[in-house]
Amino acid sequence: MFWKFVALILSIGVVGGALLTMRQLRIQAAHELGAVQRRVGERDRELWQLRIEIARAVQPAVVEARLRAMSDVPIEPLGAHHVADLWPIVSVHDGSVVEAGRY
């Protein structure tokens, strides 16, 4: 009877230790998840700051001025008459290909 009682106490201790270990691992995983989420938030803020800086530096007037300074070639906008020459237009109804400019 004594050995049964000892085995019962030891088994309860082992199960309790395993439960405490699982609880600690779950708490540690939650902590690491929170730390990762904070780092992702910081990186998102840095990314948006970089996007703002890029947007300020790539305004159409600034790009045009830099292109004019780099080249003597005249700059003209790409209009619809140029775009139509680049690829054929596909008809929506029957899927047939219509030559550019003939729509």
PDB file as gemmi writes it, atoms N, CA and C in Angstrom:
CRYST1    1.000    1.000    1.000  90.00  90.00  90.00 P 1                      
ATOM      1  N   MET A   1       0.820  -1.187   0.000  1.00  0.00           N  
ATOM      2  CA  MET A   1       0.000   0.000   0.000  1.00  0.00           C  
ATOM      3  C   MET A   1       0.867   1.256   0.000  1.00  0.00           C  
ATOM      4  N   PHE A   2       1.955   1.173   0.748  1.00  0.00           N  
ATOM      5  CA  PHE A   2       2.873   2.301   0.832  1.00  0.00           C  
ATOM      6  C   PHE A   2       3.434   2.649  -0.542  1.00  0.00           C  
ATOM      7  N   TRP A   3       3.809   1.641  -1.331  1.00  0.00           N  
ATOM      8  CA  TRP A   3       4.415   1.889  -2.648  1.00  0.00           C  
ATOM      9  C   TRP A   3       3.393   2.449  -3.630  1.00  0.00           C  
ATOM     10  N   LYS A   4       2.159   2.060  -3.471  1.00  0.00           N  
ATOM     11  CA  LYS A   4       1.112   2.627  -4.312  1.00  0.00           C  
ATOM     12  C   LYS A   4       0.945   4.124  -4.020  1.00  0.00           C  
ATOM     13  N   PHE A   5       1.012   4.463  -2.731  1.00  0.00           N  
ATOM     14  CA  PHE A   5       0.893   5.853  -2.340  1.00  0.00           C  
ATOM     15  C   PHE A   5       2.069   6.679  -2.868  1.00  0.00           C  
ATOM     16  N   VAL A   6       3.262   6.131  -2.800  1.00  0.00           N  
ATOM     17  CA  VAL A   6       4.463   6.812  -3.324  1.00  0.00           C  
ATOM     18  C   VAL A   6       4.328   6.986  -4.840  1.00  0.00           C  
ATOM     19  N   ALA A   7       3.879   5.946  -5.540  1.00  0.00           N  
ATOM     20  CA  ALA A   7       3.716   6.039  -6.990  1.00  0.00           C  
ATOM     21  C   ALA A   7       2.665   7.093  -7.333  1.00  0.00           C  
ATOM     22  N   LEU A   8       1.588   7.159  -6.560  1.00  0.00           N  
ATOM     23  CA  LEU A   8       0.555   8.158  -6.788  1.00  0.00           C  
ATOM     24  C   LEU A   8       1.112   9.568  -6.595  1.00  0.00           C  
ATOM     25  N   ILE A   9       1.859   9.797  -5.546  1.00  0.00           N  
ATOM     26  CA  ILE A   9       2.444  11.118  -5.276  1.00  0.00           C  
ATOM     27  C   ILE A   9       3.421  11.488  -6.402  1.00  0.00           C  
ATOM     28  N   LEU A  10       4.265  10.544  -6.819  1.00  0.00           N  
ATOM     29  CA  LEU A  10       5.222  10.814  -7.886  1.00  0.00           C  
ATOM     30  C   LEU A  10       4.514  11.104  -9.207  1.00  0.00           C  
ATOM     31  N   SER A  11       3.477  10.349  -9.525  1.00  0.00           N  
ATOM     32  CA  SER A  11       2.757  10.580 -10.780  1.00  0.00           C  
ATOM     33  C   SER A  11       2.050  11.938 -10.762  1.00  0.00           C  
ATOM     34  N   ILE A  12       1.494  12.319  -9.629  1.00  0.00           N  
ATOM     35  CA  ILE A  12       0.865  13.645  -9.520  1.00  0.00           C  
ATOM     36  C   ILE A  12       1.926  14.732  -9.699  1.00  0.00           C  
ATOM     37  N   GLY A  13       3.095  14.536  -9.131  1.00  0.00           N  
ATOM     38  CA  GLY A  13       4.192  15.494  -9.281  1.00  0.00           C  
ATOM     39  C   GLY A  13       4.643  15.614 -10.727  1.00  0.00           C  
ATOM     40  N   VAL A  14       4.745  14.486 -11.426  1.00  0.00           N  
ATOM     41  CA  VAL A  14       5.163  14.497 -12.834  1.00  0.00           C  
ATOM     42  C   VAL A  14       4.119  15.208 -13.683  1.00  0.00           C  
ATOM     43  N   VAL A  15       2.849  14.898 -13.479  1.00  0.00           N  
ATOM     44  CA  VAL A  15       1.780  15.542 -14.248  1.00  0.00           C  
ATOM     45  C   VAL A  15       1.756  17.043 -13.942  1.00  0.00           C  
ATOM     46  N   GLY A  16       1.910  17.416 -12.675  1.00  0.00           N  
ATOM     47  CA  GLY A  16       1.943  18.835 -12.310  1.00  0.00           C  
ATOM     48  C   GLY A  16       3.121  19.543 -12.960  1.00  0.00           C  
ATOM     49  N   GLY A  17       4.290  18.905 -12.951  1.00  0.00           N  
ATOM     50  CA  GLY A  17       5.467  19.493 -13.611  1.00  0.00           C  
ATOM     51  C   GLY A  17       5.249  19.665 -15.109  1.00  0.00           C  
ATOM     52  N   ALA A  18       4.634  18.679 -15.753  1.00  0.00           N  
ATOM     53  CA  ALA A  18       4.361  18.762 -17.185  1.00  0.00           C  
ATOM     54  C   ALA A  18       3.379  19.890 -17.477  1.00  0.00           C  
ATOM     55  N   LEU A  19       2.341  20.029 -16.633  1.00  0.00           N  
ATOM     56  CA  LEU A  19       1.385  21.115 -16.823  1.00  0.00           C  
ATOM     57  C   LEU A  19       2.039  22.479 -16.640  1.00  0.00           C  
ATOM     58  N   LEU A  20       2.898  22.603 -15.638  1.00  0.00           N  
ATOM     59  CA  LEU A  20       3.604  23.871 -15.441  1.00  0.00           C  
ATOM     60  C   LEU A  20       4.524  24.188 -16.619  1.00  0.00           C  
ATOM     61  N   THR A  21       5.176  23.166 -17.160  1.00  0.00           N  
ATOM     62  CA  THR A  21       6.047  23.364 -18.323  1.00  0.00           C  
ATOM     63  C   THR A  21       5.240  23.825 -19.526  1.00  0.00           C  
ATOM     64  N   MET A  22       4.097  23.187 -19.765  1.00  0.00           N  
ATOM     65  CA  MET A  22       3.251  23.583 -20.889  1.00  0.00           C  
ATOM     66  C   MET A  22       2.743  25.012 -20.705  1.00  0.00           C  
ATOM     67  N   ARG A  23       2.379  25.373 -19.472  1.00  0.00           N  
ATOM     68  CA  ARG A  23       1.901  26.728 -19.198  1.00  0.00           C  
ATOM     69  C   ARG A  23       2.997  27.744 -19.455  1.00  0.00           C  
ATOM     70  N   GLN A  24       4.210  27.453 -19.013  1.00  0.00           N  
ATOM     71  CA  GLN A  24       5.332  28.357 -19.219  1.00  0.00           C  
ATOM     72  C   GLN A  24       5.634  28.525 -20.706  1.00  0.00           C  
ATOM     73  N   LEU A  25       5.585  27.439 -21.468  1.00  0.00           N  
ATOM     74  CA  LEU A  25       5.831  27.522 -22.909  1.00  0.00           C  
ATOM     75  C   LEU A  25       4.757  28.365 -23.601  1.00  0.00           C  
ATOM     76  N   ARG A  26       3.517  28.231 -23.168  1.00  0.00           N  
ATOM     77  CA  ARG A  26       2.442  29.021 -23.749  1.00  0.00           C  
ATOM     78  C   ARG A  26       2.626  30.502 -23.430  1.00  0.00           C  
ATOM     79  N   ILE A  27       3.023  30.826 -22.203  1.00  0.00           N  
ATOM     80  CA  ILE A  27       3.272  32.219 -21.819  1.00  0.00           C  
ATOM     81  C   ILE A  27       4.449  32.781 -22.606  1.00  0.00           C  
ATOM     82  N   GLN A  28       5.486  31.997 -22.774  1.00  0.00           N  
ATOM     83  CA  GLN A  28       6.655  32.434 -23.530  1.00  0.00           C  
ATOM     84  C   GLN A  28       6.301  32.673 -25.006  1.00  0.00           C  
ATOM     85  N   ALA A  29       5.484  31.800 -25.574  1.00  0.00           N  
ATOM     86  CA  ALA A  29       5.069  31.967 -26.965  1.00  0.00           C  
ATOM     87  C   ALA A  29       4.231  33.241 -27.125  1.00  0.00           C  
ATOM     88  N   ALA A  30       3.352  33.523 -26.172  1.00  0.00           N  
ATOM     89  CA  ALA A  30       2.542  34.744 -26.231  1.00  0.00           C  
ATOM     90  C   ALA A  30       3.429  35.981 -26.131  1.00  0.00           C  
ATOM     91  N   HIS A  31       4.436  35.917 -25.287  1.00  0.00           N  
ATOM     92  CA  HIS A  31       5.374  37.031 -25.151  1.00  0.00           C  
ATOM     93  C   HIS A  31       6.139  37.260 -26.458  1.00  0.00           C  
ATOM     94  N   GLU A  32       6.630  36.191 -27.061  1.00  0.00           N  
ATOM     95  CA  GLU A  32       7.361  36.317 -28.316  1.00  0.00           C  
ATOM     96  C   GLU A  32       6.464  36.840 -29.434  1.00  0.00           C  
ATOM     97  N   LEU A  33       5.203  36.405 -29.449  1.00  0.00           N  
ATOM     98  CA  LEU A  33       4.254  36.888 -30.449  1.00  0.00           C  
ATOM     99  C   LEU A  33       4.037  38.394 -30.296  1.00  0.00           C  
ATOM    100  N   GLY A  34       3.888  38.851 -29.070  1.00  0.00           N  
ATOM    101  CA  GLY A  34       3.731  40.288 -28.829  1.00  0.00           C  
ATOM    102  C   GLY A  34       4.961  41.067 -29.270  1.00  0.00           C  
ATOM    103  N   ALA A  35       6.152  40.532 -29.000  1.00  0.00           N  
ATOM    104  CA  ALA A  35       7.382  41.211 -29.416  1.00  0.00           C  
ATOM    105  C   ALA A  35       7.480  41.282 -30.932  1.00  0.00           C  
ATOM    106  N   VAL A  36       7.110  40.207 -31.605  1.00  0.00           N  
ATOM    107  CA  VAL A  36       7.142  40.201 -33.074  1.00  0.00           C  
ATOM    108  C   VAL A  36       6.140  41.200 -33.626  1.00  0.00           C  
ATOM    109  N   GLN A  37       4.954  41.260 -33.050  1.00  0.00           N  
ATOM    110  CA  GLN A  37       3.946  42.205 -33.518  1.00  0.00           C  
ATOM    111  C   GLN A  37       4.408  43.649 -33.315  1.00  0.00           C  
ATOM    112  N   ARG A  38       5.095  43.932 -32.216  1.00  0.00           N  
ATOM    113  CA  ARG A  38       5.648  45.272 -32.007  1.00  0.00           C  
ATOM    114  C   ARG A  38       6.695  45.604 -33.058  1.00  0.00           C  
ATOM    115  N   ARG A  39       7.577  44.630 -33.371  1.00  0.00           N  
ATOM    116  CA  ARG A  39       8.600  44.874 -34.394  1.00  0.00           C  
ATOM    117  C   ARG A  39       7.967  45.094 -35.760  1.00  0.00           C  
ATOM    118  N   VAL A  40       6.923  44.323 -36.071  1.00  0.00           N  
ATOM    119  CA  VAL A  40       6.234  44.500 -37.356  1.00  0.00           C  
ATOM    120  C   VAL A  40       5.606  45.888 -37.415  1.00  0.00           C  
ATOM    121  N   GLY A  41       5.004  46.332 -36.327  1.00  0.00           N  
ATOM    122  CA  GLY A  41       4.425  47.674 -36.288  1.00  0.00           C  
ATOM    123  C   GLY A  41       5.473  48.753 -36.500  1.00  0.00           C  
ATOM    124  N   GLU A  42       6.642  48.585 -35.867  1.00  0.00           N  
ATOM    125  CA  GLU A  42       7.735  49.548 -36.059  1.00  0.00           C  
ATOM    126  C   GLU A  42       8.198  49.564 -37.509  1.00  0.00           C  
ATOM    127  N   ARG A  43       8.334  48.400 -38.111  1.00  0.00           N  
ATOM    128  CA  ARG A  43       8.770  48.321 -39.516  1.00  0.00           C  
ATOM    129  C   ARG A  43       7.722  48.931 -40.445  1.00  0.00           C  
ATOM    130  N   ASP A  44       6.441  48.734 -40.115  1.00  0.00           N  
ATOM    131  CA  ASP A  44       5.376  49.346 -40.914  1.00  0.00           C  
ATOM    132  C   ASP A  44       5.463  50.872 -40.854  1.00  0.00           C  
ATOM    133  N   ARG A  45       5.701  51.397 -39.649  1.00  0.00           N  
ATOM    134  CA  ARG A  45       5.842  52.850 -39.525  1.00  0.00           C  
ATOM    135  C   ARG A  45       7.045  53.354 -40.315  1.00  0.00           C  
ATOM    136  N   GLU A  46       8.173  52.635 -40.244  1.00  0.00           N  
ATOM    137  CA  GLU A  46       9.353  53.020 -41.028  1.00  0.00           C  
ATOM    138  C   GLU A  46       9.054  52.962 -42.522  1.00  0.00           C  
ATOM    139  N   LEU A  47       8.334  51.920 -42.944  1.00  0.00           N  
ATOM    140  CA  LEU A  47       7.989  51.777 -44.351  1.00  0.00           C  
ATOM    141  C   LEU A  47       7.131  52.940 -44.827  1.00  0.00           C  
ATOM    142  N   TRP A  48       6.154  53.336 -44.021  1.00  0.00           N  
ATOM    143  CA  TRP A  48       5.298  54.457 -44.419  1.00  0.00           C  
ATOM    144  C   TRP A  48       6.085  55.758 -44.458  1.00  0.00           C  
ATOM    145  N   GLN A  49       7.035  55.931 -43.550  1.00  0.00           N  
ATOM    146  CA  GLN A  49       7.881  57.132 -43.602  1.00  0.00           C  
ATOM    147  C   GLN A  49       8.697  57.158 -44.892  1.00  0.00           C  
ATOM    148  N   LEU A  50       9.251  56.000 -45.277  1.00  0.00           N  
ATOM    149  CA  LEU A  50      10.014  55.936 -46.527  1.00  0.00           C  
ATOM    150  C   LEU A  50       9.116  56.199 -47.731  1.00  0.00           C  
ATOM    151  N   ARG A  51       7.893  55.685 -47.703  1.00  0.00           N  
ATOM    152  CA  ARG A  51       6.962  55.937 -48.802  1.00  0.00           C  
ATOM    153  C   ARG A  51       6.637  57.421 -48.910  1.00  0.00           C  
ATOM    154  N   ILE A  52       6.491  58.098 -47.766  1.00  0.00           N  
ATOM    155  CA  ILE A  52       6.227  59.535 -47.779  1.00  0.00           C  
ATOM    156  C   ILE A  52       7.408  60.279 -48.389  1.00  0.00           C  
ATOM    157  N   GLU A  53       8.628  59.903 -47.988  1.00  0.00           N  
ATOM    158  CA  GLU A  53       9.812  60.551 -48.544  1.00  0.00           C  
ATOM    159  C   GLU A  53       9.914  60.323 -50.051  1.00  0.00           C  
ATOM    160  N   ILE A  54       9.622  59.113 -50.491  1.00  0.00           N  
ATOM    161  CA  ILE A  54       9.670  58.806 -51.928  1.00  0.00           C  
ATOM    162  C   ILE A  54       8.606  59.615 -52.664  1.00  0.00           C  
ATOM    163  N   ALA A  55       7.416  59.692 -52.097  1.00  0.00           N  
ATOM    164  CA  ALA A  55       6.343  60.448 -52.748  1.00  0.00           C  
ATOM    165  C   ALA A  55       6.700  61.925 -52.870  1.00  0.00           C  
ATOM    166  N   ARG A  56       7.377  62.465 -51.872  1.00  0.00           N  
ATOM    167  CA  ARG A  56       7.796  63.868 -51.952  1.00  0.00           C  
ATOM    168  C   ARG A  56       8.870  64.060 -53.022  1.00  0.00           C  
ATOM    169  N   ALA A  57       9.757  63.073 -53.154  1.00  0.00           N  
ATOM    170  CA  ALA A  57      10.863  63.201 -54.105  1.00  0.00           C  
ATOM    171  C   ALA A  57      10.453  62.899 -55.535  1.00  0.00           C  
ATOM    172  N   VAL A  58       9.341  62.207 -55.735  1.00  0.00           N  
ATOM    173  CA  VAL A  58       8.946  61.770 -57.074  1.00  0.00           C  
ATOM    174  C   VAL A  58       7.664  62.482 -57.519  1.00  0.00           C  
ATOM    175  N   GLN A  59       7.586  63.744 -57.272  1.00  0.00           N  
ATOM    176  CA  GLN A  59       6.464  64.520 -57.785  1.00  0.00           C  
ATOM    177  C   GLN A  59       6.683  64.753 -59.274  1.00  0.00           C  
ATOM    178  N   PRO A  60       5.628  64.824 -60.057  1.00  0.00           N  
ATOM    179  CA  PRO A  60       5.776  64.964 -61.506  1.00  0.00           C  
ATOM    180  C   PRO A  60       6.646  66.148 -61.922  1.00  0.00           C  
ATOM    181  N   ALA A  61       6.506  67.267 -61.255  1.00  0.00           N  
ATOM    182  CA  ALA A  61       7.304  68.438 -61.624  1.00  0.00           C  
ATOM    183  C   ALA A  61       8.788  68.194 -61.364  1.00  0.00           C  
ATOM    184  N   VAL A  62       9.089  67.529 -60.258  1.00  0.00           N  
ATOM    185  CA  VAL A  62      10.488  67.244 -59.924  1.00  0.00           C  
ATOM    186  C   VAL A  62      11.080  66.260 -60.924  1.00  0.00           C  
ATOM    187  N   VAL A  63      10.326  65.219 -61.268  1.00  0.00           N  
ATOM    188  CA  VAL A  63      10.805  64.226 -62.230  1.00  0.00           C  
ATOM    189  C   VAL A  63      11.030  64.880 -63.590  1.00  0.00           C  
ATOM    190  N   GLU A  64      10.100  65.720 -63.998  1.00  0.00           N  
ATOM    191  CA  GLU A  64      10.231  66.388 -65.294  1.00  0.00           C  
ATOM    192  C   GLU A  64      11.458  67.299 -65.309  1.00  0.00           C  
ATOM    193  N   ALA A  65      11.678  68.028 -64.239  1.00  0.00           N  
ATOM    194  CA  ALA A  65      12.855  68.906 -64.176  1.00  0.00           C  
ATOM    195  C   ALA A  65      14.149  68.105 -64.245  1.00  0.00           C  
ATOM    196  N   ARG A  66      14.194  66.982 -63.559  1.00  0.00           N  
ATOM    197  CA  ARG A  66      15.403  66.147 -63.587  1.00  0.00           C  
ATOM    198  C   ARG A  66      15.621  65.539 -64.966  1.00  0.00           C  
ATOM    199  N   LEU A  67      14.540  65.108 -65.636  1.00  0.00           N  
ATOM    200  CA  LEU A  67      14.670  64.554 -66.985  1.00  0.00           C  
ATOM    201  C   LEU A  67      15.144  65.621 -67.967  1.00  0.00           C  
ATOM    202  N   ARG A  68      14.613  66.821 -67.837  1.00  0.00           N  
ATOM    203  CA  ARG A  68      15.041  67.907 -68.719  1.00  0.00           C  
ATOM    204  C   ARG A  68      16.512  68.232 -68.495  1.00  0.00           C  
ATOM    205  N   ALA A  69      16.974  68.163 -67.267  1.00  0.00           N  
ATOM    206  CA  ALA A  69      18.376  68.450 -66.970  1.00  0.00           C  
ATOM    207  C   ALA A  69      19.295  67.353 -67.500  1.00  0.00           C  
ATOM    208  N   MET A  70      18.805  66.117 -67.581  1.00  0.00           N  
ATOM    209  CA  MET A  70      19.642  64.989 -68.005  1.00  0.00           C  
ATOM    210  C   MET A  70      19.699  64.838 -69.514  1.00  0.00           C  
ATOM    211  N   SER A  71      18.694  65.304 -70.245  1.00  0.00           N  
ATOM    212  CA  SER A  71      18.610  64.990 -71.655  1.00  0.00           C  
ATOM    213  C   SER A  71      18.119  66.195 -72.446  1.00  0.00           C  
ATOM    214  N   ASP A  72      18.515  66.232 -73.729  1.00  0.00           N  
ATOM    215  CA  ASP A  72      18.041  67.277 -74.621  1.00  0.00           C  
ATOM    216  C   ASP A  72      16.809  66.827 -75.393  1.00  0.00           C  
ATOM    217  N   VAL A  73      16.402  65.580 -75.222  1.00  0.00           N  
ATOM    218  CA  VAL A  73      15.243  65.044 -75.929  1.00  0.00           C  
ATOM    219  C   VAL A  73      13.983  65.686 -75.350  1.00  0.00           C  
ATOM    220  N   PRO A  74      13.102  66.182 -76.200  1.00  0.00           N  
ATOM    221  CA  PRO A  74      11.885  66.813 -75.674  1.00  0.00           C  
ATOM    222  C   PRO A  74      10.994  65.786 -74.975  1.00  0.00           C  
ATOM    223  N   ILE A  75      10.371  66.233 -73.932  1.00  0.00           N  
ATOM    224  CA  ILE A  75       9.497  65.368 -73.142  1.00  0.00           C  
ATOM    225  C   ILE A  75       8.060  65.687 -73.522  1.00  0.00           C  
ATOM    226  N   GLU A  76       7.329  64.676 -73.951  1.00  0.00           N  
ATOM    227  CA  GLU A  76       5.914  64.857 -74.251  1.00  0.00           C  
ATOM    228  C   GLU A  76       5.133  63.719 -73.613  1.00  0.00           C  
ATOM    229  N   PRO A  77       3.925  64.006 -73.175  1.00  0.00           N  
ATOM    230  CA  PRO A  77       3.136  62.948 -72.522  1.00  0.00           C  
ATOM    231  C   PRO A  77       2.744  61.854 -73.503  1.00  0.00           C  
ATOM    232  N   LEU A  78       2.619  60.674 -72.972  1.00  0.00           N  
ATOM    233  CA  LEU A  78       2.192  59.529 -73.764  1.00  0.00           C  
ATOM    234  C   LEU A  78       0.681  59.578 -73.851  1.00  0.00           C  
ATOM    235  N   GLY A  79       0.166  60.004 -74.989  1.00  0.00           N  
ATOM    236  CA  GLY A  79      -1.270  60.180 -75.155  1.00  0.00           C  
ATOM    237  C   GLY A  79      -1.947  58.907 -75.614  1.00  0.00           C  
ATOM    238  N   ALA A  80      -3.242  58.989 -75.784  1.00  0.00           N  
ATOM    239  CA  ALA A  80      -4.023  57.825 -76.197  1.00  0.00           C  
ATOM    240  C   ALA A  80      -3.643  57.364 -77.593  1.00  0.00           C  
ATOM    241  N   HIS A  81      -3.230  58.291 -78.477  1.00  0.00           N  
ATOM    242  CA  HIS A  81      -2.873  57.872 -79.824  1.00  0.00           C  
ATOM    243  C   HIS A  81      -1.593  57.036 -79.818  1.00  0.00           C  
ATOM    244  N   HIS A  82      -0.708  57.243 -78.842  1.00  0.00           N  
ATOM    245  CA  HIS A  82       0.484  56.412 -78.728  1.00  0.00           C  
ATOM    246  C   HIS A  82       0.164  55.062 -78.089  1.00  0.00           C  
ATOM    247  N   VAL A  83      -0.693  55.068 -77.101  1.00  0.00           N  
ATOM    248  CA  VAL A  83      -1.026  53.837 -76.387  1.00  0.00           C  
ATOM    249  C   VAL A  83      -1.725  52.860 -77.315  1.00  0.00           C  
ATOM    250  N   ALA A  84      -2.595  53.344 -78.199  1.00  0.00           N  
ATOM    251  CA  ALA A  84      -3.344  52.462 -79.092  1.00  0.00           C  
ATOM    252  C   ALA A  84      -2.414  51.746 -80.060  1.00  0.00           C  
ATOM    253  N   ASP A  85      -1.262  52.317 -80.347  1.00  0.00           N  
ATOM    254  CA  ASP A  85      -0.321  51.681 -81.261  1.00  0.00           C  
ATOM    255  C   ASP A  85       0.501  50.587 -80.588  1.00  0.00           C  
ATOM    256  N   LEU A  86       0.460  50.494 -79.283  1.00  0.00           N  
ATOM    257  CA  LEU A  86       1.317  49.552 -78.576  1.00  0.00           C  
ATOM    258  C   LEU A  86       0.762  48.136 -78.523  1.00  0.00           C  
ATOM    259  N   TRP A  87      -0.535  47.942 -78.480  1.00  0.00           N  
ATOM    260  CA  TRP A  87      -1.104  46.601 -78.401  1.00  0.00           C  
ATOM    261  C   TRP A  87      -2.487  46.585 -79.059  1.00  0.00           C  
ATOM    262  N   PRO A  88      -2.916  45.405 -79.481  1.00  0.00           N  
ATOM    263  CA  PRO A  88      -4.249  45.308 -80.093  1.00  0.00           C  
ATOM    264  C   PRO A  88      -5.343  45.405 -79.043  1.00  0.00           C  
ATOM    265  N   ILE A  89      -6.484  45.801 -79.491  1.00  0.00           N  
ATOM    266  CA  ILE A  89      -7.652  45.881 -78.619  1.00  0.00           C  
ATOM    267  C   ILE A  89      -8.468  44.603 -78.793  1.00  0.00           C  
ATOM    268  N   VAL A  90      -8.859  43.976 -77.712  1.00  0.00           N  
ATOM    269  CA  VAL A  90      -9.648  42.741 -77.758  1.00  0.00           C  
ATOM    270  C   VAL A  90     -11.113  43.092 -77.566  1.00  0.00           C  
ATOM    271  N   SER A  91     -11.932  42.566 -78.453  1.00  0.00           N  
ATOM    272  CA  SER A  91     -13.363  42.820 -78.359  1.00  0.00           C  
ATOM    273  C   SER A  91     -13.921  42.101 -77.139  1.00  0.00           C  
ATOM    274  N   VAL A  92     -14.793  42.770 -76.436  1.00  0.00           N  
ATOM    275  CA  VAL A  92     -15.353  42.204 -75.213  1.00  0.00           C  
ATOM    276  C   VAL A  92     -16.390  41.138 -75.517  1.00  0.00           C  
ATOM    277  N   HIS A  93     -17.137  41.287 -76.597  1.00  0.00           N  
ATOM    278  CA  HIS A  93     -18.264  40.404 -76.850  1.00  0.00           C  
ATOM    279  C   HIS A  93     -17.850  39.028 -77.355  1.00  0.00           C  
ATOM    280  N   ASP A  94     -16.988  38.976 -78.360  1.00  0.00           N  
ATOM    281  CA  ASP A  94     -16.670  37.658 -78.929  1.00  0.00           C  
ATOM    282  C   ASP A  94     -15.216  37.257 -78.771  1.00  0.00           C  
ATOM    283  N   GLY A  95     -14.400  38.073 -78.145  1.00  0.00           N  
ATOM    284  CA  GLY A  95     -13.009  37.724 -77.893  1.00  0.00           C  
ATOM    285  C   GLY A  95     -12.098  37.893 -79.094  1.00  0.00           C  
ATOM    286  N   SER A  96     -12.599  38.433 -80.198  1.00  0.00           N  
ATOM    287  CA  SER A  96     -11.762  38.599 -81.389  1.00  0.00           C  
ATOM    288  C   SER A  96     -10.826  39.780 -81.210  1.00  0.00           C  
ATOM    289  N   VAL A  97      -9.693  39.738 -81.918  1.00  0.00           N  
ATOM    290  CA  VAL A  97      -8.692  40.784 -81.819  1.00  0.00           C  
ATOM    291  C   VAL A  97      -8.933  41.802 -82.922  1.00  0.00           C  
ATOM    292  N   VAL A  98      -9.046  43.053 -82.555  1.00  0.00           N  
ATOM    293  CA  VAL A  98      -9.245  44.147 -83.491  1.00  0.00           C  
ATOM    294  C   VAL A  98      -7.937  44.918 -83.556  1.00  0.00           C  
ATOM    295  N   GLU A  99      -7.492  45.295 -84.730  1.00  0.00           N  
ATOM    296  CA  GLU A  99      -6.234  46.031 -84.846  1.00  0.00           C  
ATOM    297  C   GLU A  99      -6.338  47.360 -84.130  1.00  0.00           C  
ATOM    298  N   ALA A 100      -5.185  47.813 -83.646  1.00  0.00           N  
ATOM    299  CA  ALA A 100      -5.138  49.065 -82.897  1.00  0.00           C  
ATOM    300  C   ALA A 100      -5.591  50.211 -83.794  1.00  0.00           C  
ATOM    301  N   GLY A 101      -6.345  51.112 -83.242  1.00  0.00           N  
ATOM    302  CA  GLY A 101      -6.805  52.266 -83.978  1.00  0.00           C  
ATOM    303  C   GLY A 101      -8.047  52.007 -84.807  1.00  0.00           C  
ATOM    304  N   ARG A 102      -8.539  50.762 -84.886  1.00  0.00           N  
ATOM    305  CA  ARG A 102      -9.702  50.443 -85.711  1.00  0.00           C  
ATOM    306  C   ARG A 102     -10.909  50.077 -84.838  1.00  0.00           C  
ATOM    307  N   TYR A 103     -11.017  50.634 -83.723  1.00  0.00           N  
ATOM    308  CA  TYR A 103     -12.126  50.337 -82.832  1.00  0.00           C  
ATOM    309  C   TYR A 103     -13.000  51.514 -82.805  1.00  0.00           C  
TER     310      TYR A 103                                                      
END                                                                             
